[in-house]
């Protein structure tokens, strides 16, 4: 099964192009509460999308699905979720939860009207995974590597792929028969850890979904929508082509890839730590 690929944008022109190309999900990101404090020191994107963008994107996303990441549970959660549902989201993702109670509140607000996606990105969520997953009403889950590696005090987010955290959590998802995805991917041959290694890990572990990261095709690097569209389609086609290769690979290939990822991650961590001294 091919990975469901998601792209984060609130730009209707980009969303329409990517929907036509076959990107599975257009990802609108409303999360702002607490994010600046957690990630402000990192080279990450804080989207600052607006809840009013939901209806605008709904008008252009025709083939794929519209996924909206709401804010963590707060006093305005019920109102926010009502608006997201009314304006046509297909899936709502809950970020940065820690407790069973937070997930219960989220599920009660949604009430089965759209699909739910839980973003596991805190050590507390990992610790409470069994209690959370047994609640029912959870359609899918995703592992957020950025915040989760910060929560564990790690140096590099892909350490989570090699230290057993992701592997053990994914085993729980499988036990509860809940589809899952992991983090994001860059374009092939790009990234500190080349994307082809990461994609192969998705296949080995059984992940079904990934975000196309900012570095996959950063809109800030293009002067026109046409230029963006040409580059995006080339890179998107390369990923889909590589996936067709992976479906025919054997266990030896995936084990060798796992070891390669482990070695490369350890090398990157050593380099980062040396530069920090």
C-alpha beads as a LAMMPS data file, in Angstrom:
LAMMPS data file: protein, C-alpha beads

277 atoms
276 bonds

1 atom types
1 bond types

-500.0 500.0 xlo xhi
-500.0 500.0 ylo yhi
-500.0 500.0 zlo zhi

Masses

1 110.0

Atoms # bond

1 1 1 0.000 0.000 0.000
2 1 1 1.372 3.416 -0.994
3 1 1 1.920 6.046 1.666
4 1 1 -0.772 8.680 2.044
5 1 1 1.138 11.913 1.516
6 1 1 0.142 15.235 3.080
7 1 1 1.237 18.784 2.319
8 1 1 0.779 21.698 4.739
9 1 1 -0.620 24.849 3.150
10 1 1 -3.419 27.389 3.423
11 1 1 -2.814 28.717 -0.109
12 1 1 -5.811 27.848 -2.260
13 1 1 -3.820 27.954 -5.500
14 1 1 -1.221 25.511 -4.204
15 1 1 -3.885 23.303 -2.665
16 1 1 -5.740 23.082 -5.975
17 1 1 -2.567 22.155 -7.889
18 1 1 -1.553 19.463 -5.386
19 1 1 -5.073 18.064 -5.256
20 1 1 -4.960 17.649 -9.038
21 1 1 -1.537 15.972 -8.816
22 1 1 -2.896 13.345 -6.454
23 1 1 -1.574 14.485 -3.081
24 1 1 -3.768 12.536 -0.698
25 1 1 -4.345 15.216 1.896
26 1 1 -4.138 18.966 2.072
27 1 1 -3.118 19.775 5.644
28 1 1 -4.332 23.009 7.234
29 1 1 -2.479 23.803 10.446
30 1 1 -4.323 25.877 13.047
31 1 1 -2.062 24.890 15.952
32 1 1 -0.551 27.938 17.593
33 1 1 -1.125 27.560 21.345
34 1 1 2.195 26.750 23.025
35 1 1 4.026 26.080 19.771
36 1 1 6.191 29.202 19.759
37 1 1 7.437 28.382 23.238
38 1 1 8.258 24.772 22.322
39 1 1 9.746 25.256 18.858
40 1 1 10.693 28.917 18.606
41 1 1 14.416 28.102 18.859
42 1 1 14.278 25.573 16.002
43 1 1 14.266 25.955 12.220
44 1 1 10.651 24.849 12.025
45 1 1 7.559 26.416 10.509
46 1 1 4.809 27.805 12.711
47 1 1 2.066 28.044 10.114
48 1 1 -0.269 30.714 11.528
49 1 1 -3.114 29.520 9.341
50 1 1 -6.598 30.832 10.127
51 1 1 -9.774 28.951 10.942
52 1 1 -11.374 30.906 8.101
53 1 1 -9.070 29.032 5.701
54 1 1 -11.018 25.786 6.254
55 1 1 -13.938 26.850 4.073
56 1 1 -11.628 28.366 1.447
57 1 1 -9.660 25.138 1.078
58 1 1 -12.817 23.036 1.109
59 1 1 -13.847 24.838 -2.076
60 1 1 -10.727 23.696 -3.970
61 1 1 -9.887 20.279 -2.485
62 1 1 -11.996 17.912 -4.581
63 1 1 -10.074 14.656 -5.064
64 1 1 -8.169 14.319 -1.821
65 1 1 -9.033 14.949 1.810
66 1 1 -8.836 18.096 3.888
67 1 1 -7.086 17.461 7.206
68 1 1 -7.154 20.214 9.823
69 1 1 -4.883 20.247 12.858
70 1 1 -6.703 22.064 15.648
71 1 1 -5.118 23.562 18.747
72 1 1 -4.363 21.461 21.826
73 1 1 -7.267 21.185 24.242
74 1 1 -8.161 24.647 25.613
75 1 1 -11.235 26.560 26.713
76 1 1 -12.226 27.275 23.109
77 1 1 -11.819 23.720 21.820
78 1 1 -15.521 22.950 21.398
79 1 1 -16.181 26.139 19.418
80 1 1 -13.077 25.610 17.280
81 1 1 -13.980 22.022 16.421
82 1 1 -17.591 22.961 15.601
83 1 1 -16.348 25.565 13.115
84 1 1 -13.853 23.156 11.550
85 1 1 -16.541 20.518 11.044
86 1 1 -19.156 22.978 9.782
87 1 1 -16.713 24.325 7.200
88 1 1 -16.035 20.905 5.721
89 1 1 -12.917 19.230 7.152
90 1 1 -12.650 15.496 6.463
91 1 1 -10.223 14.775 9.319
92 1 1 -9.324 16.654 12.515
93 1 1 -5.932 16.077 14.112
94 1 1 -5.428 16.673 17.836
95 1 1 -1.864 17.774 18.670
96 1 1 0.197 17.871 21.848
97 1 1 -2.044 15.963 24.225
98 1 1 -0.695 14.243 27.318
99 1 1 -3.632 12.668 29.107
100 1 1 -6.548 10.342 28.501
101 1 1 -8.889 13.128 29.597
102 1 1 -7.701 15.433 26.815
103 1 1 -8.340 12.772 24.193
104 1 1 -11.769 12.032 25.658
105 1 1 -12.636 15.737 25.468
106 1 1 -11.543 15.822 21.819
107 1 1 -13.555 12.729 20.903
108 1 1 -16.628 14.072 22.695
109 1 1 -16.387 17.321 20.740
110 1 1 -16.064 15.540 17.396
111 1 1 -18.768 12.950 18.162
112 1 1 -17.908 10.815 15.153
113 1 1 -18.943 13.443 12.607
114 1 1 -15.537 13.456 10.875
115 1 1 -12.497 11.205 11.113
116 1 1 -10.146 11.697 14.065
117 1 1 -6.353 11.631 14.077
118 1 1 -4.274 11.736 17.264
119 1 1 -0.791 13.246 16.999
120 1 1 1.448 11.456 19.491
121 1 1 4.178 13.987 20.245
122 1 1 4.659 14.010 24.024
123 1 1 6.359 11.429 26.256
124 1 1 3.217 11.439 28.405
125 1 1 1.078 10.442 25.425
126 1 1 3.470 7.580 24.701
127 1 1 3.315 6.478 28.341
128 1 1 -0.497 6.547 28.304
129 1 1 -0.794 5.001 24.843
130 1 1 -2.649 1.841 25.871
131 1 1 -5.292 3.726 27.839
132 1 1 -5.715 6.254 25.037
133 1 1 -5.906 3.728 22.202
134 1 1 -8.472 1.638 24.048
135 1 1 -10.961 4.543 24.132
136 1 1 -12.434 3.770 20.721
137 1 1 -13.475 6.363 18.166
138 1 1 -9.885 6.920 17.035
139 1 1 -9.669 6.545 13.259
140 1 1 -5.919 7.022 12.854
141 1 1 -2.808 8.277 14.611
142 1 1 0.442 9.993 13.693
143 1 1 3.789 10.306 15.464
144 1 1 5.163 13.856 15.608
145 1 1 8.918 13.455 15.694
146 1 1 9.779 17.104 16.265
147 1 1 8.032 17.773 19.565
148 1 1 8.494 14.189 20.736
149 1 1 12.280 14.312 20.417
150 1 1 12.266 17.631 22.307
151 1 1 10.147 16.045 25.019
152 1 1 12.678 13.264 25.460
153 1 1 15.614 15.682 25.385
154 1 1 17.142 14.086 22.289
155 1 1 19.609 15.708 19.914
156 1 1 18.095 14.703 16.550
157 1 1 14.480 13.833 15.848
158 1 1 15.277 10.674 13.916
159 1 1 16.865 9.167 17.033
160 1 1 13.280 8.142 17.767
161 1 1 13.459 5.775 14.798
162 1 1 16.504 4.021 16.195
163 1 1 16.060 4.012 19.982
164 1 1 12.906 1.890 20.037
165 1 1 10.357 4.609 20.842
166 1 1 8.737 4.685 17.397
167 1 1 9.022 0.930 16.929
168 1 1 7.348 0.125 20.257
169 1 1 4.607 2.716 19.772
170 1 1 3.818 1.409 16.298
171 1 1 3.462 -2.098 17.696
172 1 1 0.740 -0.755 19.994
173 1 1 -1.032 0.901 17.072
174 1 1 -1.017 -2.427 15.262
175 1 1 -2.420 -4.228 18.307
176 1 1 -5.372 -1.839 18.309
177 1 1 -5.723 -2.047 14.491
178 1 1 -5.368 1.720 14.109
179 1 1 -3.688 3.025 10.915
180 1 1 -0.664 5.200 11.634
181 1 1 1.836 7.554 10.069
182 1 1 5.227 8.889 11.113
183 1 1 6.687 12.384 10.808
184 1 1 7.628 13.871 7.473
185 1 1 9.874 13.241 4.497
186 1 1 12.063 15.419 2.313
187 1 1 12.618 14.937 -1.423
188 1 1 14.723 11.969 -2.515
189 1 1 18.466 12.444 -2.007
190 1 1 17.784 15.417 0.261
191 1 1 17.828 15.916 4.010
192 1 1 20.416 15.171 6.696
193 1 1 19.109 11.635 6.561
194 1 1 18.249 10.942 2.888
195 1 1 14.524 10.565 2.336
196 1 1 14.820 7.188 0.615
197 1 1 16.130 5.672 3.887
198 1 1 13.198 7.155 5.794
199 1 1 10.616 5.995 3.261
200 1 1 12.006 2.462 3.431
201 1 1 11.618 2.588 7.224
202 1 1 7.974 3.560 6.773
203 1 1 7.495 0.430 4.700
204 1 1 9.396 -1.801 7.133
205 1 1 7.463 -0.586 10.162
206 1 1 4.083 -0.514 8.428
207 1 1 3.471 3.239 8.434
208 1 1 0.759 4.376 6.054
209 1 1 1.148 8.160 6.063
210 1 1 3.791 10.906 5.962
211 1 1 3.905 14.688 5.700
212 1 1 5.814 16.187 2.785
213 1 1 8.094 18.468 4.790
214 1 1 8.871 22.110 4.085
215 1 1 12.180 21.080 2.517
216 1 1 10.367 18.752 0.109
217 1 1 9.319 21.766 -1.934
218 1 1 9.485 25.074 -0.078
219 1 1 7.114 27.638 -1.584
220 1 1 9.468 30.457 -0.518
221 1 1 12.007 29.294 -3.111
222 1 1 9.722 29.908 -6.101
223 1 1 8.606 33.128 -7.753
224 1 1 5.509 31.719 -9.441
225 1 1 2.985 28.961 -8.871
226 1 1 4.030 27.422 -12.172
227 1 1 7.661 27.114 -11.054
228 1 1 6.543 25.531 -7.782
229 1 1 4.206 23.138 -9.594
230 1 1 6.886 21.887 -12.000
231 1 1 9.407 21.161 -9.244
232 1 1 6.819 19.650 -6.925
233 1 1 5.502 17.280 -9.571
234 1 1 9.008 16.067 -10.395
235 1 1 9.810 15.322 -6.757
236 1 1 6.384 13.848 -6.041
237 1 1 6.724 11.530 -9.050
238 1 1 10.160 10.421 -7.843
239 1 1 8.761 9.461 -4.431
240 1 1 5.880 7.515 -5.951
241 1 1 8.328 5.750 -8.272
242 1 1 10.579 4.794 -5.362
243 1 1 7.601 3.363 -3.515
244 1 1 6.949 1.053 -6.471
245 1 1 10.497 -0.249 -6.069
246 1 1 10.069 -0.801 -2.326
247 1 1 7.010 -3.048 -2.645
248 1 1 9.238 -5.640 -4.336
249 1 1 12.099 -5.526 -1.832
250 1 1 12.718 -8.374 0.636
251 1 1 13.341 -8.544 4.381
252 1 1 17.107 -8.449 3.925
253 1 1 16.862 -5.120 2.110
254 1 1 14.766 -3.575 4.894
255 1 1 17.016 -4.919 7.648
256 1 1 20.083 -3.515 5.890
257 1 1 18.273 -0.192 5.523
258 1 1 17.396 -0.200 9.234
259 1 1 21.057 -0.684 10.143
260 1 1 22.087 2.018 7.690
261 1 1 19.611 4.434 9.283
262 1 1 20.917 3.558 12.756
263 1 1 24.517 4.192 11.732
264 1 1 23.697 7.417 9.911
265 1 1 21.635 8.758 12.830
266 1 1 24.447 8.018 15.295
267 1 1 26.895 9.808 13.008
268 1 1 24.638 12.873 12.731
269 1 1 24.112 12.993 16.520
270 1 1 27.876 12.869 17.126
271 1 1 28.407 15.709 14.664
272 1 1 25.682 17.880 16.199
273 1 1 26.929 17.312 19.729
274 1 1 30.511 18.074 18.716
275 1 1 29.384 21.377 17.193
276 1 1 27.523 22.266 20.387
277 1 1 30.601 21.886 22.587

Bonds

1 1 1 2
2 1 2 3
3 1 3 4
4 1 4 5
5 1 5 6
6 1 6 7
7 1 7 8
8 1 8 9
9 1 9 10
10 1 10 11
11 1 11 12
12 1 12 13
13 1 13 14
14 1 14 15
15 1 15 16
16 1 16 17
17 1 17 18
18 1 18 19
19 1 19 20
20 1 20 21
21 1 21 22
22 1 22 23
23 1 23 24
24 1 24 25
25 1 25 26
26 1 26 27
27 1 27 28
28 1 28 29
29 1 29 30
30 1 30 31
31 1 31 32
32 1 32 33
33 1 33 34
34 1 34 35
35 1 35 36
36 1 36 37
37 1 37 38
38 1 38 39
39 1 39 40
40 1 40 41
41 1 41 42
42 1 42 43
43 1 43 44
44 1 44 45
45 1 45 46
46 1 46 47
47 1 47 48
48 1 48 49
49 1 49 50
50 1 50 51
51 1 51 52
52 1 52 53
53 1 53 54
54 1 54 55
55 1 55 56
56 1 56 57
57 1 57 58
58 1 58 59
59 1 59 60
60 1 60 61
61 1 61 62
62 1 62 63
63 1 63 64
64 1 64 65
65 1 65 66
66 1 66 67
67 1 67 68
68 1 68 69
69 1 69 70
70 1 70 71
71 1 71 72
72 1 72 73
73 1 73 74
74 1 74 75
75 1 75 76
76 1 76 77
77 1 77 78
78 1 78 79
79 1 79 80
80 1 80 81
81 1 81 82
82 1 82 83
83 1 83 84
84 1 84 85
85 1 85 86
86 1 86 87
87 1 87 88
88 1 88 89
89 1 89 90
90 1 90 91
91 1 91 92
92 1 92 93
93 1 93 94
94 1 94 95
95 1 95 96
96 1 96 97
97 1 97 98
98 1 98 99
99 1 99 100
100 1 100 101
101 1 101 102
102 1 102 103
103 1 103 104
104 1 104 105
105 1 105 106
106 1 106 107
107 1 107 108
108 1 108 109
109 1 109 110
110 1 110 111
111 1 111 112
112 1 112 113
113 1 113 114
114 1 114 115
115 1 115 116
116 1 116 117
117 1 117 118
118 1 118 119
119 1 119 120
120 1 120 121
121 1 121 122
122 1 122 123
123 1 123 124
124 1 124 125
125 1 125 126
126 1 126 127
127 1 127 128
128 1 128 129
129 1 129 130
130 1 130 131
131 1 131 132
132 1 132 133
133 1 133 134
134 1 134 135
135 1 135 136
136 1 136 137
137 1 137 138
138 1 138 139
139 1 139 140
140 1 140 141
141 1 141 142
142 1 142 143
143 1 143 144
144 1 144 145
145 1 145 146
146 1 146 147
147 1 147 148
148 1 148 149
149 1 149 150
150 1 150 151
151 1 151 152
152 1 152 153
153 1 153 154
154 1 154 155
155 1 155 156
156 1 156 157
157 1 157 158
158 1 158 159
159 1 159 160
160 1 160 161
161 1 161 162
162 1 162 163
163 1 163 164
164 1 164 165
165 1 165 166
166 1 166 167
167 1 167 168
168 1 168 169
169 1 169 170
170 1 170 171
171 1 171 172
172 1 172 173
173 1 173 174
174 1 174 175
175 1 175 176
176 1 176 177
177 1 177 178
178 1 178 179
179 1 179 180
180 1 180 181
181 1 181 182
182 1 182 183
183 1 183 184
184 1 184 185
185 1 185 186
186 1 186 187
187 1 187 188
188 1 188 189
189 1 189 190
190 1 190 191
191 1 191 192
192 1 192 193
193 1 193 194
194 1 194 195
195 1 195 196
196 1 196 197
197 1 197 198
198 1 198 199
199 1 199 200
200 1 200 201
201 1 201 202
202 1 202 203
203 1 203 204
204 1 204 205
205 1 205 206
206 1 206 207
207 1 207 208
208 1 208 209
209 1 209 210
210 1 210 211
211 1 211 212
212 1 212 213
213 1 213 214
214 1 214 215
215 1 215 216
216 1 216 217
217 1 217 218
218 1 218 219
219 1 219 220
220 1 220 221
221 1 221 222
222 1 222 223
223 1 223 224
224 1 224 225
225 1 225 226
226 1 226 227
227 1 227 228
228 1 228 229
229 1 229 230
230 1 230 231
231 1 231 232
232 1 232 233
233 1 233 234
234 1 234 235
235 1 235 236
236 1 236 237
237 1 237 238
238 1 238 239
239 1 239 240
240 1 240 241
241 1 241 242
242 1 242 243
243 1 243 244
244 1 244 245
245 1 245 246
246 1 246 247
247 1 247 248
248 1 248 249
249 1 249 250
250 1 250 251
251 1 251 252
252 1 252 253
253 1 253 254
254 1 254 255
255 1 255 256
256 1 256 257
257 1 257 258
258 1 258 259
259 1 259 260
260 1 260 261
261 1 261 262
262 1 262 263
263 1 263 264
264 1 264 265
265 1 265 266
266 1 266 267
267 1 267 268
268 1 268 269
269 1 269 270
270 1 270 271
271 1 271 272
272 1 272 273
273 1 273 274
274 1 274 275
275 1 275 276
276 1 276 277
